[in-house]
Amino acid sequence: MNPTTLIGAASTLFKNDKMKIAFVALQLGYLTYKFVQNKKELQHQNIEN
């Protein structure tokens, strides 16, 4: 199972709005990290070619 799916499922279990916002922020941070890592990897591959 994808980590972002787990974070999204965990956020639905909480009734507290602050906790939901924290989980959504965590999910956004993870997705941003993965996006930056993929972009760096593509740039590195373009340099080698």
C-alpha positions in Angstrom: 0.0 0.0 0.0 1.2 3.5 -0.8 2.4 5.7 2.1 0.2 8.5 1.0 -2.9 6.2 1.0 -2.1 5.2 4.6 -1.7 8.8 5.7 -5.0 9.7 4.0 -6.8 6.8 5.7 -5.3 7.7 9.1 -6.5 11.3 8.7 -10.1 10.1 8.2 -10.1 8.3 11.6 -9.7 11.6 13.5 -12.6 13.9 14.4 -10.2 16.6 15.5 -9.7 19.2 12.7 -6.2 20.0 13.9 -5.2 16.4 13.5 -6.7 16.2 10.1 -4.9 19.3 9.0 -1.6 17.8 10.4 -2.1 14.6 8.4 -2.9 16.5 5.2 0.2 18.6 5.7 2.3 15.4 6.3 0.9 13.9 3.1 1.6 17.1 1.1 5.2 17.2 2.5 5.7 13.6 1.5 4.4 14.1 -2.0 6.6 17.2 -2.4 9.7 15.3 -1.2 9.0 12.5 -3.8 8.4 15.1 -6.6 11.7 16.8 -5.8 13.6 13.5 -5.7 12.2 12.4 -9.0 13.1 15.7 -10.6 16.7 15.5 -9.3 16.9 12.0 -10.6 15.7 13.0 -14.1 18.2 16.0 -14.2 21.0 13.6 -13.2 20.1 11.2 -16.0 19.9 14.1 -18.5 23.5 15.2 -17.6 24.9 11.7 -18.1 23.3 11.4 -21.6 
